[in-house]
Amino acid sequence: MRQSKFPEGWDEQRVRKVLAHYEDQTDDEGVAEDESAYENRTQSLVEVPVELVPTVRELLAKHKRRTGL
């Protein structure tokens, strides 16, 4: 049997909780959640080429360690 690997800070219980959240959501609730993401002015969505994703993740991790965000 294959052992699942989770990102740091995640476990099976957390994954199940997230899945349940989205599986139990109505279409209207999902749309409202998506739209609310654009109202948050402290973050931004950015499209980057796939080959740059590891570099961007590394930069974000460094920023998080430095700022505690």
mmCIF file as Biopython writes it, N, C-alpha, C and O atoms, coordinates in Angstrom:
data_model
#
loop_
_atom_site.group_PDB
_atom_site.id
_atom_site.type_symbol
_atom_site.label_atom_id
_atom_site.label_alt_id
_atom_site.label_comp_id
_atom_site.label_asym_id
_atom_site.label_entity_id
_atom_site.label_seq_id
_atom_site.pdbx_PDB_ins_code
_atom_site.Cartn_x
_atom_site.Cartn_y
_atom_site.Cartn_z
_atom_site.occupancy
_atom_site.B_iso_or_equiv
_atom_site.auth_seq_id
_atom_site.auth_asym_id
_atom_site.pdbx_PDB_model_num
ATOM 1   N N  . MET A ? 1  ? 0.840   -1.181 0.000   1.0 0.0 1  A 1 
ATOM 2   C CA . MET A ? 1  ? 0.000   0.000  0.000   1.0 0.0 1  A 1 
ATOM 3   C C  . MET A ? 1  ? 0.880   1.237  0.000   1.0 0.0 1  A 1 
ATOM 4   O O  . MET A ? 1  ? 1.868   1.294  0.731   1.0 0.0 1  A 1 
ATOM 5   N N  . ARG A ? 2  ? 0.536   2.217  -0.802  1.0 0.0 2  A 1 
ATOM 6   C CA . ARG A ? 2  ? 1.329   3.436  -0.943  1.0 0.0 2  A 1 
ATOM 7   C C  . ARG A ? 2  ? 1.024   4.416  0.182   1.0 0.0 2  A 1 
ATOM 8   O O  . ARG A ? 2  ? -0.136  4.681  0.498   1.0 0.0 2  A 1 
ATOM 9   N N  . GLN A ? 3  ? 2.078   4.945  0.777   1.0 0.0 3  A 1 
ATOM 10  C CA . GLN A ? 3  ? 1.941   5.941  1.840   1.0 0.0 3  A 1 
ATOM 11  C C  . GLN A ? 3  ? 1.755   7.318  1.206   1.0 0.0 3  A 1 
ATOM 12  O O  . GLN A ? 3  ? 2.550   7.722  0.358   1.0 0.0 3  A 1 
ATOM 13  N N  . SER A ? 4  ? 0.716   8.034  1.611   1.0 0.0 4  A 1 
ATOM 14  C CA . SER A ? 4  ? 0.477   9.378  1.088   1.0 0.0 4  A 1 
ATOM 15  C C  . SER A ? 4  ? 1.490   10.351 1.669   1.0 0.0 4  A 1 
ATOM 16  O O  . SER A ? 4  ? 1.879   10.247 2.832   1.0 0.0 4  A 1 
ATOM 17  N N  . LYS A ? 5  ? 1.908   11.300 0.839   1.0 0.0 5  A 1 
ATOM 18  C CA . LYS A ? 5  ? 2.811   12.347 1.299   1.0 0.0 5  A 1 
ATOM 19  C C  . LYS A ? 5  ? 2.037   13.654 1.279   1.0 0.0 5  A 1 
ATOM 20  O O  . LYS A ? 5  ? 1.390   13.994 0.288   1.0 0.0 5  A 1 
ATOM 21  N N  . PHE A ? 6  ? 2.112   14.377 2.379   1.0 0.0 6  A 1 
ATOM 22  C CA . PHE A ? 6  ? 1.410   15.643 2.497   1.0 0.0 6  A 1 
ATOM 23  C C  . PHE A ? 6  ? 2.427   16.767 2.634   1.0 0.0 6  A 1 
ATOM 24  O O  . PHE A ? 6  ? 3.531   16.552 3.135   1.0 0.0 6  A 1 
ATOM 25  N N  . PRO A ? 7  ? 2.057   17.967 2.191   1.0 0.0 7  A 1 
ATOM 26  C CA . PRO A ? 7  ? 2.935   19.123 2.403   1.0 0.0 7  A 1 
ATOM 27  C C  . PRO A ? 7  ? 3.136   19.355 3.904   1.0 0.0 7  A 1 
ATOM 28  O O  . PRO A ? 7  ? 2.342   18.903 4.729   1.0 0.0 7  A 1 
ATOM 29  N N  . GLU A ? 8  ? 4.193   20.052 4.230   1.0 0.0 8  A 1 
ATOM 30  C CA . GLU A ? 8  ? 4.480   20.366 5.632   1.0 0.0 8  A 1 
ATOM 31  C C  . GLU A ? 8  ? 3.276   21.047 6.272   1.0 0.0 8  A 1 
ATOM 32  O O  . GLU A ? 8  ? 2.713   21.986 5.711   1.0 0.0 8  A 1 
ATOM 33  N N  . GLY A ? 9  ? 2.888   20.568 7.449   1.0 0.0 9  A 1 
ATOM 34  C CA . GLY A ? 9  ? 1.761   21.140 8.167   1.0 0.0 9  A 1 
ATOM 35  C C  . GLY A ? 9  ? 0.415   20.523 7.799   1.0 0.0 9  A 1 
ATOM 36  O O  . GLY A ? 9  ? -0.607  20.867 8.393   1.0 0.0 9  A 1 
ATOM 37  N N  . TRP A ? 10 ? 0.405   19.630 6.839   1.0 0.0 10 A 1 
ATOM 38  C CA . TRP A ? 10 ? -0.830  18.976 6.411   1.0 0.0 10 A 1 
ATOM 39  C C  . TRP A ? 10 ? -0.816  17.518 6.831   1.0 0.0 10 A 1 
ATOM 40  O O  . TRP A ? 10 ? 0.243   16.902 6.949   1.0 0.0 10 A 1 
ATOM 41  N N  . ASP A ? 11 ? -2.003  16.974 7.054   1.0 0.0 11 A 1 
ATOM 42  C CA . ASP A ? 11 ? -2.159  15.552 7.330   1.0 0.0 11 A 1 
ATOM 43  C C  . ASP A ? 11 ? -3.482  15.102 6.716   1.0 0.0 11 A 1 
ATOM 44  O O  . ASP A ? 11 ? -4.205  15.907 6.130   1.0 0.0 11 A 1 
ATOM 45  N N  . GLU A ? 12 ? -3.793  13.822 6.850   1.0 0.0 12 A 1 
ATOM 46  C CA . GLU A ? 12 ? -5.005  13.297 6.233   1.0 0.0 12 A 1 
ATOM 47  C C  . GLU A ? 12 ? -6.257  13.994 6.752   1.0 0.0 12 A 1 
ATOM 48  O O  . GLU A ? 12 ? -7.183  14.261 5.985   1.0 0.0 12 A 1 
ATOM 49  N N  . GLN A ? 13 ? -6.290  14.287 8.037   1.0 0.0 13 A 1 
ATOM 50  C CA . GLN A ? 13 ? -7.468  14.946 8.620   1.0 0.0 13 A 1 
ATOM 51  C C  . GLN A ? 13 ? -7.692  16.317 7.986   1.0 0.0 13 A 1 
ATOM 52  O O  . GLN A ? 13 ? -8.825  16.677 7.666   1.0 0.0 13 A 1 
ATOM 53  N N  . ARG A ? 14 ? -6.625  17.072 7.805   1.0 0.0 14 A 1 
ATOM 54  C CA . ARG A ? 14 ? -6.759  18.407 7.211   1.0 0.0 14 A 1 
ATOM 55  C C  . ARG A ? 14 ? -7.231  18.310 5.757   1.0 0.0 14 A 1 
ATOM 56  O O  . ARG A ? 14 ? -8.066  19.101 5.317   1.0 0.0 14 A 1 
ATOM 57  N N  . VAL A ? 15 ? -6.696  17.343 5.020   1.0 0.0 15 A 1 
ATOM 58  C CA . VAL A ? 15 ? -7.110  17.154 3.629   1.0 0.0 15 A 1 
ATOM 59  C C  . VAL A ? 15 ? -8.584  16.792 3.560   1.0 0.0 15 A 1 
ATOM 60  O O  . VAL A ? 15 ? -9.314  17.325 2.725   1.0 0.0 15 A 1 
ATOM 61  N N  . ARG A ? 16 ? -9.027  15.893 4.429   1.0 0.0 16 A 1 
ATOM 62  C CA . ARG A ? 16 ? -10.438 15.497 4.443   1.0 0.0 16 A 1 
ATOM 63  C C  . ARG A ? 16 ? -11.350 16.690 4.781   1.0 0.0 16 A 1 
ATOM 64  O O  . ARG A ? 16 ? -12.439 16.823 4.224   1.0 0.0 16 A 1 
ATOM 65  N N  . LYS A ? 17 ? -10.893 17.546 5.693   1.0 0.0 17 A 1 
ATOM 66  C CA . LYS A ? 17 ? -11.684 18.721 6.081   1.0 0.0 17 A 1 
ATOM 67  C C  . LYS A ? 17 ? -11.840 19.677 4.895   1.0 0.0 17 A 1 
ATOM 68  O O  . LYS A ? 17 ? -12.928 20.204 4.661   1.0 0.0 17 A 1 
ATOM 69  N N  . VAL A ? 18 ? -10.760 19.898 4.149   1.0 0.0 18 A 1 
ATOM 70  C CA . VAL A ? 18 ? -10.819 20.780 2.974   1.0 0.0 18 A 1 
ATOM 71  C C  . VAL A ? 18 ? -11.724 20.171 1.909   1.0 0.0 18 A 1 
ATOM 72  O O  . VAL A ? 18 ? -12.551 20.869 1.322   1.0 0.0 18 A 1 
ATOM 73  N N  . LEU A ? 19 ? -11.570 18.869 1.658   1.0 0.0 19 A 1 
ATOM 74  C CA . LEU A ? 19 ? -12.418 18.210 0.672   1.0 0.0 19 A 1 
ATOM 75  C C  . LEU A ? 19 ? -13.895 18.317 1.053   1.0 0.0 19 A 1 
ATOM 76  O O  . LEU A ? 19 ? -14.738 18.602 0.203   1.0 0.0 19 A 1 
ATOM 77  N N  . ALA A ? 20 ? -14.203 18.090 2.316   1.0 0.0 20 A 1 
ATOM 78  C CA . ALA A ? 20 ? -15.586 18.173 2.774   1.0 0.0 20 A 1 
ATOM 79  C C  . ALA A ? 20 ? -16.142 19.580 2.573   1.0 0.0 20 A 1 
ATOM 80  O O  . ALA A ? 20 ? -17.299 19.750 2.189   1.0 0.0 20 A 1 
ATOM 81  N N  . HIS A ? 21 ? -15.310 20.583 2.835   1.0 0.0 21 A 1 
ATOM 82  C CA . HIS A ? 21 ? -15.747 21.976 2.657   1.0 0.0 21 A 1 
ATOM 83  C C  . HIS A ? 21 ? -16.219 22.204 1.227   1.0 0.0 21 A 1 
ATOM 84  O O  . HIS A ? 21 ? -17.303 22.744 1.006   1.0 0.0 21 A 1 
ATOM 85  N N  . TYR A ? 22 ? -15.405 21.791 0.252   1.0 0.0 22 A 1 
ATOM 86  C CA . TYR A ? 22 ? -15.748 22.052 -1.142  1.0 0.0 22 A 1 
ATOM 87  C C  . TYR A ? 22 ? -16.821 21.105 -1.671  1.0 0.0 22 A 1 
ATOM 88  O O  . TYR A ? 22 ? -17.620 21.502 -2.519  1.0 0.0 22 A 1 
ATOM 89  N N  . GLU A ? 23 ? -16.857 19.874 -1.195  1.0 0.0 23 A 1 
ATOM 90  C CA . GLU A ? 23 ? -17.878 18.936 -1.651  1.0 0.0 23 A 1 
ATOM 91  C C  . GLU A ? 23 ? -19.257 19.311 -1.136  1.0 0.0 23 A 1 
ATOM 92  O O  . GLU A ? 23 ? -20.255 19.042 -1.804  1.0 0.0 23 A 1 
ATOM 93  N N  . ASP A ? 24 ? -19.334 19.925 0.037   1.0 0.0 24 A 1 
ATOM 94  C CA . ASP A ? 24 ? -20.614 20.299 0.632   1.0 0.0 24 A 1 
ATOM 95  C C  . ASP A ? 24 ? -21.111 21.672 0.186   1.0 0.0 24 A 1 
ATOM 96  O O  . ASP A ? 24 ? -22.237 22.056 0.501   1.0 0.0 24 A 1 
ATOM 97  N N  . GLN A ? 25 ? -20.291 22.402 -0.532  1.0 0.0 25 A 1 
ATOM 98  C CA . GLN A ? 25 ? -20.625 23.757 -0.948  1.0 0.0 25 A 1 
ATOM 99  C C  . GLN A ? 25 ? -21.628 23.742 -2.106  1.0 0.0 25 A 1 
ATOM 100 O O  . GLN A ? 25 ? -21.520 22.930 -3.024  1.0 0.0 25 A 1 
ATOM 101 N N  . THR A ? 26 ? -22.595 24.646 -2.047  1.0 0.0 26 A 1 
ATOM 102 C CA . THR A ? 26 ? -23.504 24.811 -3.187  1.0 0.0 26 A 1 
ATOM 103 C C  . THR A ? 26 ? -22.771 25.607 -4.268  1.0 0.0 26 A 1 
ATOM 104 O O  . THR A ? 26 ? -21.730 26.209 -4.005  1.0 0.0 26 A 1 
ATOM 105 N N  . ASP A ? 27 ? -23.319 25.604 -5.483  1.0 0.0 27 A 1 
ATOM 106 C CA . ASP A ? 27 ? -22.719 26.393 -6.561  1.0 0.0 27 A 1 
ATOM 107 C C  . ASP A ? 27 ? -22.671 27.868 -6.190  1.0 0.0 27 A 1 
ATOM 108 O O  . ASP A ? 27 ? -21.665 28.537 -6.429  1.0 0.0 27 A 1 
ATOM 109 N N  . ASP A ? 28 ? -23.747 28.375 -5.612  1.0 0.0 28 A 1 
ATOM 110 C CA . ASP A ? 28 ? -23.790 29.794 -5.224  1.0 0.0 28 A 1 
ATOM 111 C C  . ASP A ? 28 ? -22.735 30.112 -4.170  1.0 0.0 28 A 1 
ATOM 112 O O  . ASP A ? 28 ? -22.087 31.157 -4.234  1.0 0.0 28 A 1 
ATOM 113 N N  . GLU A ? 29 ? -22.561 29.217 -3.202  1.0 0.0 29 A 1 
ATOM 114 C CA . GLU A ? 29 ? -21.539 29.428 -2.165  1.0 0.0 29 A 1 
ATOM 115 C C  . GLU A ? 29 ? -20.135 29.421 -2.780  1.0 0.0 29 A 1 
ATOM 116 O O  . GLU A ? 29 ? -19.274 30.204 -2.380  1.0 0.0 29 A 1 
ATOM 117 N N  . GLY A ? 30 ? -19.912 28.538 -3.747  1.0 0.0 30 A 1 
ATOM 118 C CA . GLY A ? 30 ? -18.617 28.478 -4.415  1.0 0.0 30 A 1 
ATOM 119 C C  . GLY A ? 30 ? -18.311 29.750 -5.178  1.0 0.0 30 A 1 
ATOM 120 O O  . GLY A ? 30 ? -17.197 30.270 -5.124  1.0 0.0 30 A 1 
ATOM 121 N N  . VAL A ? 31 ? -19.320 30.252 -5.897  1.0 0.0 31 A 1 
ATOM 122 C CA . VAL A ? 31 ? -19.146 31.505 -6.644  1.0 0.0 31 A 1 
ATOM 123 C C  . VAL A ? 31 ? -18.857 32.653 -5.682  1.0 0.0 31 A 1 
ATOM 124 O O  . VAL A ? 31 ? -17.967 33.465 -5.934  1.0 0.0 31 A 1 
ATOM 125 N N  . ALA A ? 32 ? -19.603 32.724 -4.586  1.0 0.0 32 A 1 
ATOM 126 C CA . ALA A ? 32 ? -19.399 33.794 -3.603  1.0 0.0 32 A 1 
ATOM 127 C C  . ALA A ? 32 ? -17.994 33.726 -3.010  1.0 0.0 32 A 1 
ATOM 128 O O  . ALA A ? 32 ? -17.351 34.757 -2.811  1.0 0.0 32 A 1 
ATOM 129 N N  . GLU A ? 33 ? -17.520 32.521 -2.732  1.0 0.0 33 A 1 
ATOM 130 C CA . GLU A ? 33 ? -16.162 32.369 -2.189  1.0 0.0 33 A 1 
ATOM 131 C C  . GLU A ? 33 ? -15.122 32.831 -3.209  1.0 0.0 33 A 1 
ATOM 132 O O  . GLU A ? 33 ? -14.175 33.535 -2.858  1.0 0.0 33 A 1 
ATOM 133 N N  . ASP A ? 34 ? -15.297 32.433 -4.475  1.0 0.0 34 A 1 
ATOM 134 C CA . ASP A ? 34 ? -14.365 32.851 -5.521  1.0 0.0 34 A 1 
ATOM 135 C C  . ASP A ? 34 ? -14.358 34.373 -5.679  1.0 0.0 34 A 1 
ATOM 136 O O  . ASP A ? 34 ? -13.296 34.988 -5.780  1.0 0.0 34 A 1 
ATOM 137 N N  . GLU A ? 35 ? -15.536 34.967 -5.699  1.0 0.0 35 A 1 
ATOM 138 C CA . GLU A ? 35 ? -15.622 36.418 -5.871  1.0 0.0 35 A 1 
ATOM 139 C C  . GLU A ? 35 ? -15.021 37.169 -4.693  1.0 0.0 35 A 1 
ATOM 140 O O  . GLU A ? 35 ? -14.439 38.238 -4.877  1.0 0.0 35 A 1 
ATOM 141 N N  . SER A ? 36 ? -15.150 36.633 -3.500  1.0 0.0 36 A 1 
ATOM 142 C CA . SER A ? 36 ? -14.596 37.311 -2.324  1.0 0.0 36 A 1 
ATOM 143 C C  . SER A ? 36 ? -13.070 37.352 -2.360  1.0 0.0 36 A 1 
ATOM 144 O O  . SER A ? 36 ? -12.456 38.228 -1.750  1.0 0.0 36 A 1 
ATOM 145 N N  . ALA A ? 37 ? -12.466 36.416 -3.065  1.0 0.0 37 A 1 
ATOM 146 C CA . ALA A ? 37 ? -11.003 36.406 -3.164  1.0 0.0 37 A 1 
ATOM 147 C C  . ALA A ? 37 ? -10.497 37.673 -3.851  1.0 0.0 37 A 1 
ATOM 148 O O  . ALA A ? 37 ? -9.408  38.156 -3.541  1.0 0.0 37 A 1 
ATOM 149 N N  . TYR A ? 38 ? -11.277 38.204 -4.773  1.0 0.0 38 A 1 
ATOM 150 C CA . TYR A ? 38 ? -10.861 39.411 -5.488  1.0 0.0 38 A 1 
ATOM 151 C C  . TYR A ? 38 ? -11.042 40.673 -4.653  1.0 0.0 38 A 1 
ATOM 152 O O  . TYR A ? 38 ? -10.514 41.727 -5.005  1.0 0.0 38 A 1 
ATOM 153 N N  . GLU A ? 39 ? -11.773 40.577 -3.565  1.0 0.0 39 A 1 
ATOM 154 C CA . GLU A ? 39 ? -11.972 41.721 -2.682  1.0 0.0 39 A 1 
ATOM 155 C C  . GLU A ? 39 ? -10.822 41.902 -1.698  1.0 0.0 39 A 1 
ATOM 156 O O  . GLU A ? 39 ? -10.674 42.974 -1.111  1.0 0.0 39 A 1 
ATOM 157 N N  . ASN A ? 40 ? -10.013 40.873 -1.514  1.0 0.0 40 A 1 
ATOM 158 C CA . ASN A ? 40 ? -8.874  40.921 -0.597  1.0 0.0 40 A 1 
ATOM 159 C C  . ASN A ? 40 ? -7.752  41.724 -1.251  1.0 0.0 40 A 1 
ATOM 160 O O  . ASN A ? 40 ? -7.142  41.265 -2.216  1.0 0.0 40 A 1 
ATOM 161 N N  . ARG A ? 41 ? -7.483  42.901 -0.740  1.0 0.0 41 A 1 
ATOM 162 C CA . ARG A ? 41 ? -6.469  43.778 -1.330  1.0 0.0 41 A 1 
ATOM 163 C C  . ARG A ? 41 ? -5.075  43.530 -0.763  1.0 0.0 41 A 1 
ATOM 164 O O  . ARG A ? 41 ? -4.144  44.268 -1.086  1.0 0.0 41 A 1 
ATOM 165 N N  . THR A ? 42 ? -4.912  42.502 0.077   1.0 0.0 42 A 1 
ATOM 166 C CA . THR A ? 42 ? -3.590  42.204 0.636   1.0 0.0 42 A 1 
ATOM 167 C C  . THR A ? 42 ? -2.867  41.133 -0.173  1.0 0.0 42 A 1 
ATOM 168 O O  . THR A ? 42 ? -1.694  40.854 0.077   1.0 0.0 42 A 1 
ATOM 169 N N  . GLN A ? 43 ? -3.560  40.530 -1.144  1.0 0.0 43 A 1 
ATOM 170 C CA . GLN A ? 43 ? -2.970  39.491 -1.964  1.0 0.0 43 A 1 
ATOM 171 C C  . GLN A ? 43 ? -3.353  39.707 -3.418  1.0 0.0 43 A 1 
ATOM 172 O O  . GLN A ? 43 ? -4.271  40.466 -3.731  1.0 0.0 43 A 1 
ATOM 173 N N  . SER A ? 44 ? -2.626  39.021 -4.304  1.0 0.0 44 A 1 
ATOM 174 C CA . SER A ? 44 ? -2.897  39.155 -5.728  1.0 0.0 44 A 1 
ATOM 175 C C  . SER A ? 44 ? -2.738  37.795 -6.402  1.0 0.0 44 A 1 
ATOM 176 O O  . SER A ? 44 ? -1.987  36.939 -5.935  1.0 0.0 44 A 1 
ATOM 177 N N  . LEU A ? 45 ? -3.452  37.615 -7.502  1.0 0.0 45 A 1 
ATOM 178 C CA . LEU A ? 45 ? -3.303  36.420 -8.317  1.0 0.0 45 A 1 
ATOM 179 C C  . LEU A ? 45 ? -2.418  36.764 -9.501  1.0 0.0 45 A 1 
ATOM 180 O O  . LEU A ? 45 ? -2.626  37.774 -10.173 1.0 0.0 45 A 1 
ATOM 181 N N  . VAL A ? 46 ? -1.421  35.911 -9.754  1.0 0.0 46 A 1 
ATOM 182 C CA . VAL A ? 46 ? -0.486  36.172 -10.837 1.0 0.0 46 A 1 
ATOM 183 C C  . VAL A ? 46 ? -0.284  34.888 -11.636 1.0 0.0 46 A 1 
ATOM 184 O O  . VAL A ? 46 ? -0.114  33.812 -11.063 1.0 0.0 46 A 1 
ATOM 185 N N  . GLU A ? 47 ? -0.302  35.006 -12.941 1.0 0.0 47 A 1 
ATOM 186 C CA . GLU A ? 47 ? -0.024  33.865 -13.806 1.0 0.0 47 A 1 
ATOM 187 C C  . GLU A ? 47 ? 1.460   33.868 -14.130 1.0 0.0 47 A 1 
ATOM 188 O O  . GLU A ? 47 ? 2.004   34.878 -14.576 1.0 0.0 47 A 1 
ATOM 189 N N  . VAL A ? 48 ? 2.113   32.731 -13.903 1.0 0.0 48 A 1 
ATOM 190 C CA . VAL A ? 48 ? 3.537   32.603 -14.212 1.0 0.0 48 A 1 
ATOM 191 C C  . VAL A ? 48 ? 3.755   31.335 -15.028 1.0 0.0 48 A 1 
ATOM 192 O O  . VAL A ? 48 ? 2.992   30.376 -14.904 1.0 0.0 48 A 1 
ATOM 193 N N  . PRO A ? 49 ? 4.793   31.327 -15.862 1.0 0.0 49 A 1 
ATOM 194 C CA . PRO A ? 49 ? 5.100   30.102 -16.605 1.0 0.0 49 A 1 
ATOM 195 C C  . PRO A ? 49 ? 5.415   28.955 -15.639 1.0 0.0 49 A 1 
ATOM 196 O O  . PRO A ? 49 ? 6.027   29.166 -14.593 1.0 0.0 49 A 1 
ATOM 197 N N  . VAL A ? 50 ? 4.995   27.758 -15.996 1.0 0.0 50 A 1 
ATOM 198 C CA . VAL A ? 50 ? 5.156   26.584 -15.132 1.0 0.0 50 A 1 
ATOM 199 C C  . VAL A ? 50 ? 6.605   26.396 -14.699 1.0 0.0 50 A 1 
ATOM 200 O O  . VAL A ? 50 ? 6.867   26.027 -13.554 1.0 0.0 50 A 1 
ATOM 201 N N  . GLU A ? 51 ? 7.530   26.643 -15.589 1.0 0.0 51 A 1 
ATOM 202 C CA . GLU A ? 51 ? 8.945   26.420 -15.240 1.0 0.0 51 A 1 
ATOM 203 C C  . GLU A ? 51 ? 9.443   27.392 -14.166 1.0 0.0 51 A 1 
ATOM 204 O O  . GLU A ? 51 ? 10.485  27.144 -13.560 1.0 0.0 51 A 1 
ATOM 205 N N  . LEU A ? 52 ? 8.728   28.486 -13.917 1.0 0.0 52 A 1 
ATOM 206 C CA . LEU A ? 52 ? 9.123   29.437 -12.879 1.0 0.0 52 A 1 
ATOM 207 C C  . LEU A ? 52 ? 8.459   29.175 -11.529 1.0 0.0 52 A 1 
ATOM 208 O O  . LEU A ? 52 ? 8.814   29.805 -10.532 1.0 0.0 52 A 1 
ATOM 209 N N  . VAL A ? 53 ? 7.504   28.257 -11.489 1.0 0.0 53 A 1 
ATOM 210 C CA . VAL A ? 53 ? 6.773   27.996 -10.246 1.0 0.0 53 A 1 
ATOM 211 C C  . VAL A ? 53 ? 7.706   27.627 -9.095  1.0 0.0 53 A 1 
ATOM 212 O O  . VAL A ? 53 ? 7.536   28.176 -8.006  1.0 0.0 53 A 1 
ATOM 213 N N  . PRO A ? 54 ? 8.681   26.733 -9.267  1.0 0.0 54 A 1 
ATOM 214 C CA . PRO A ? 54 ? 9.574   26.422 -8.137  1.0 0.0 54 A 1 
ATOM 215 C C  . PRO A ? 54 ? 10.319  27.654 -7.612  1.0 0.0 54 A 1 
ATOM 216 O O  . PRO A ? 54 ? 10.504  27.794 -6.403  1.0 0.0 54 A 1 
ATOM 217 N N  . THR A ? 55 ? 10.738  28.525 -8.490  1.0 0.0 55 A 1 
ATOM 218 C CA . THR A ? 55 ? 11.445  29.739 -8.078  1.0 0.0 55 A 1 
ATOM 219 C C  . THR A ? 55 ? 10.518  30.676 -7.326  1.0 0.0 55 A 1 
ATOM 220 O O  . THR A ? 55 ? 10.910  31.260 -6.316  1.0 0.0 55 A 1 
ATOM 221 N N  . VAL A ? 56 ? 9.301   30.825 -7.805  1.0 0.0 56 A 1 
ATOM 222 C CA . VAL A ? 56 ? 8.324   31.682 -7.133  1.0 0.0 56 A 1 
ATOM 223 C C  . VAL A ? 56 ? 8.001   31.128 -5.751  1.0 0.0 56 A 1 
ATOM 224 O O  . VAL A ? 56 ? 7.913   31.883 -4.782  1.0 0.0 56 A 1 
ATOM 225 N N  . ARG A ? 57 ? 7.823   29.815 -5.655  1.0 0.0 57 A 1 
ATOM 226 C CA . ARG A ? 57 ? 7.549   29.206 -4.350  1.0 0.0 57 A 1 
ATOM 227 C C  . ARG A ? 57 ? 8.696   29.444 -3.376  1.0 0.0 57 A 1 
ATOM 228 O O  . ARG A ? 57 ? 8.474   29.723 -2.197  1.0 0.0 57 A 1 
ATOM 229 N N  . GLU A ? 58 ? 9.916   29.332 -3.875  1.0 0.0 58 A 1 
ATOM 230 C CA . GLU A ? 58 ? 11.089  29.574 -3.026  1.0 0.0 58 A 1 
ATOM 231 C C  . GLU A ? 58 ? 11.107  31.019 -2.533  1.0 0.0 58 A 1 
ATOM 232 O O  . GLU A ? 58 ? 11.373  31.269 -1.357  1.0 0.0 58 A 1 
ATOM 233 N N  . LEU A ? 59 ? 10.829  31.957 -3.412  1.0 0.0 59 A 1 
ATOM 234 C CA . LEU A ? 59 ? 10.787  33.363 -3.015  1.0 0.0 59 A 1 
ATOM 235 C C  . LEU A ? 59 ? 9.694   33.621 -1.981  1.0 0.0 59 A 1 
ATOM 236 O O  . LEU A ? 59 ? 9.904   34.366 -1.024  1.0 0.0 59 A 1 
ATOM 237 N N  . LEU A ? 60 ? 8.536   33.006 -2.173  1.0 0.0 60 A 1 
ATOM 238 C CA . LEU A ? 60 ? 7.445   33.169 -1.208  1.0 0.0 60 A 1 
ATOM 239 C C  . LEU A ? 60 ? 7.813   32.579 0.153   1.0 0.0 60 A 1 
ATOM 240 O O  . LEU A ? 60 ? 7.492   33.159 1.189   1.0 0.0 60 A 1 
ATOM 241 N N  . ALA A ? 61 ? 8.483   31.432 0.151   1.0 0.0 61 A 1 
ATOM 242 C CA . ALA A ? 61 ? 8.903   30.814 1.411   1.0 0.0 61 A 1 
ATOM 243 C C  . ALA A ? 61 ? 9.911   31.698 2.133   1.0 0.0 61 A 1 
ATOM 244 O O  . ALA A ? 61 ? 9.839   31.850 3.352   1.0 0.0 61 A 1 
ATOM 245 N N  . LYS A ? 62 ? 10.850  32.284 1.392   1.0 0.0 62 A 1 
ATOM 246 C CA . LYS A ? 62 ? 11.826  33.193 2.002   1.0 0.0 62 A 1 
ATOM 247 C C  . LYS A ? 62 ? 11.126  34.415 2.589   1.0 0.0 62 A 1 
ATOM 248 O O  . LYS A ? 62 ? 11.453  34.861 3.689   1.0 0.0 62 A 1 
ATOM 249 N N  . HIS A ? 63 ? 10.172  34.945 1.853   1.0 0.0 63 A 1 
ATOM 250 C CA . HIS A ? 63 ? 9.419   36.106 2.323   1.0 0.0 63 A 1 
ATOM 251 C C  . HIS A ? 63 ? 8.659   35.768 3.607   1.0 0.0 63 A 1 
ATOM 252 O O  . HIS A ? 63 ? 8.640   36.544 4.563   1.0 0.0 63 A 1 
ATOM 253 N N  . LYS A ? 64 ? 8.038   34.593 3.599   1.0 0.0 64 A 1 
ATOM 254 C CA . LYS A ? 64 ? 7.278   34.167 4.793   1.0 0.0 64 A 1 
ATOM 255 C C  . LYS A ? 64 ? 8.183   34.028 5.993   1.0 0.0 64 A 1 
ATOM 256 O O  . LYS A ? 64 ? 7.825   34.457 7.089   1.0 0.0 64 A 1 
ATOM 257 N N  . ARG A ? 65 ? 9.364   33.430 5.808   1.0 0.0 65 A 1 
ATOM 258 C CA . ARG A ? 65 ? 10.299  33.276 6.942   1.0 0.0 65 A 1 
ATOM 259 C C  . ARG A ? 65 ? 10.775  34.636 7.441   1.0 0.0 65 A 1 
ATOM 260 O O  . ARG A ? 65 ? 10.916  34.846 8.646   1.0 0.0 65 A 1 
ATOM 261 N N  . ARG A ? 66 ? 11.019  35.550 6.521   1.0 0.0 66 A 1 
ATOM 262 C CA . ARG A ? 66 ? 11.553  36.861 6.875   1.0 0.0 66 A 1 
ATOM 263 C C  . ARG A ? 66 ? 10.497  37.744 7.555   1.0 0.0 66 A 1 
ATOM 264 O O  . ARG A ? 66 ? 10.799  38.468 8.504   1.0 0.0 66 A 1 
ATOM 265 N N  . THR A ? 67 ? 9.267   37.672 7.060   1.0 0.0 67 A 1 
ATOM 266 C CA . THR A ? 67 ? 8.228   38.579 7.559   1.0 0.0 67 A 1 
ATOM 267 C C  . THR A ? 67 ? 7.285   37.919 8.557   1.0 0.0 67 A 1 
ATOM 268 O O  . THR A ? 67 ? 6.581   38.607 9.296   1.0 0.0 67 A 1 
ATOM 269 N N  . GLY A ? 68 ? 7.269   36.576 8.582   1.0 0.0 68 A 1 
ATOM 270 C CA . GLY A ? 68 ? 6.357   35.870 9.444   1.0 0.0 68 A 1 
ATOM 271 C C  . GLY A ? 68 ? 4.935   35.840 8.923   1.0 0.0 68 A 1 
ATOM 272 O O  . GLY A ? 68 ? 4.016   35.470 9.653   1.0 0.0 68 A 1 
ATOM 273 N N  . LEU A ? 69 ? 4.737   36.228 7.654   1.0 0.0 69 A 1 
ATOM 274 C CA . LEU A ? 69 ? 3.391   36.224 7.057   1.0 0.0 69 A 1 
ATOM 275 C C  . LEU A ? 69 ? 3.026   34.850 6.557   1.0 0.0 69 A 1 
ATOM 276 O O  . LEU A ? 69 ? 1.933   34.657 6.024   1.0 0.0 69 A 1 
#
